[in-house]
Amino acid sequence: MTNLAKIATLLASGLMTVALSACSSSAPLFTSDGRPTQQIRCSASTAGDCDQRARTQCVQKDYDVLTRDVTGGVAHLVIACRPN
């Protein structure tokens, strides 16, 4: 492969990465009372992992778990931090 072809391949690959990452980002969602939600991925088998990650996101405040889905040992949570 020539240098020009390599450059074109790398450029096309980079553009595809940017395009796909733009598709995966989404605007933040909010609860009915206006609190922003956050997504957390954590180990479903480690008892405190999800709680630790949620508390870190909420700066040590309490939080509500809005949805929880476990797939292949990984938990996906959507949380909303509680006000004070």
N, C-alpha and C positions, 0 to 999 in steps of 0.2 A: 504494500500500500504506500502510495506517495505521501509526502509530508502534507500536501494540500488536502488529500483525502482524509488523513488523520485529523487535521484541524477541523474539517467540515463535520466529521463524525463526532468529535468532542463538542463542537458548538451545538450540533443538533441534539446531542444527549443532554447538554446543559439546559437548553431551551425546553426540552421535554420535562426535565426535573422541575424547572420553575413553573411551567404550566400545570403540572400535576399537583404541586404543592399549593398552588393558588386554589385549586378545586377542593382540597381537603381542609382548608381553613374556613372557619365559619364565624359569624358574628356571635357574641355572647348571648346566651339565653337568660331570661329573668323569670323569677317566680311571680305568682299573681300579686304578691305584696311588694314587688319591685327589687328584690334581692338578686344580684347576679349569681349565676350558677357556675360551677367549675367541675371539670372532669378529672377523675383520679384513676390511675391504674395502679394496682397493688397486688401483692401475693395473697391469694385466697386461703393459703394454708398457714400463714403466719398471723396469729391472732391480732397483734398490735400494729401491723404494718399499715393497714388501711386507716386506722384511727390516727396514727402518727402523721401520716401524709395529710390527712384532712385537717388536723389541728395545725400543722405547719402552714397550710394554705389559708387557714382562718386566723392566723396569728394568735394561737392558743385560746380562741373563743370556741364556744359550742357550735355545732352545725347540725343541719338536718340532711339525712340521706334521702334524696328524691327518687333515685333509681339505683338498683344494684343488679349486675349481670355477671355471672361467673362462667368463663369459658376456658377450658384447658388449664385450670389452676390459677388463672389471672382474673382478678375482680375488677370490674369497670363500674365506678360509682359516679353519680352526678350528685353534687352536694351544694348546699347554700349555707353560707355562714350566718349565724344568728347575730342580730345586733346586740351589743354589750350583753 
